[in-house]
């Protein structure tokens, strides 16, 4: 920020992944003198303080669930995969034996309702989760599929296997979540085939009969 007390002056900072960039900001401020700043060296976020997130996520119910995150910034609609695609994906994954949970802000309830037109059994939690709840759900879900938006990154950091959808509007090399993650990037998410997303999801889910 212009005129800030502790400017981040590292050359090439805008080309660093956000984890190393933020570690380098703490190093520049004198808070973390030996911060790891080389590519892929920064540790993942520690969410254990939330009360369950970051611990063993394999606390299974009789029917595991998959979390869908179809929303995102209201002024960055080009970062969203259409709800129709999420609906088709939800129907296919539900047929495999997974419950479907949709999360987002209250303004994204219409997206959940559109997904429910494809799968009435999908559970709409839009407007009903805070950050801690998203992290706790991320620690327990079998999979999260979503756009490049904050709740996806939070759920992924909590340990969720993740399919992250990126358009040309953002660079996954700078901001993609790390861990058990598959990134799908296409110039225009409106043209992304649900089968492409389903194949990525299947590669992160247990084999049939082993869930």
TAUR-V202652 format. One record per run of one state. SS is the DSSP state (A for helix, B for strand, O for the rest). FROM is the first residue (numbers start at 0). TO is the last residue. If there is no record, write none. Layout:
[[SS & FROM & TO] [SS & FROM & TO]]
//
This chain:
[[O & 0 & 11] [A & 12 & 14] [O & 15 & 16] [A & 17 & 27] [O & 28 & 46] [A & 47 & 49] [O & 50 & 63] [B & 64 & 68] [O & 69 & 75] [A & 76 & 78] [O & 79 & 81] [A & 82 & 94] [O & 95 & 97] [B & 98 & 101] [O & 102 & 104] [A & 105 & 117] [O & 118 & 121] [B & 122 & 123] [O & 124 & 129] [A & 130 & 139] [O & 140 & 141] [B & 142 & 146] [O & 147 & 148] [A & 149 & 156] [O & 157 & 160] [B & 161 & 165] [O & 166 & 170] [A & 171 & 174] [O & 175 & 179] [B & 180 & 184] [O & 185 & 187] [A & 188 & 190] [O & 191 & 192] [A & 193 & 203] [O & 204 & 210]]
//
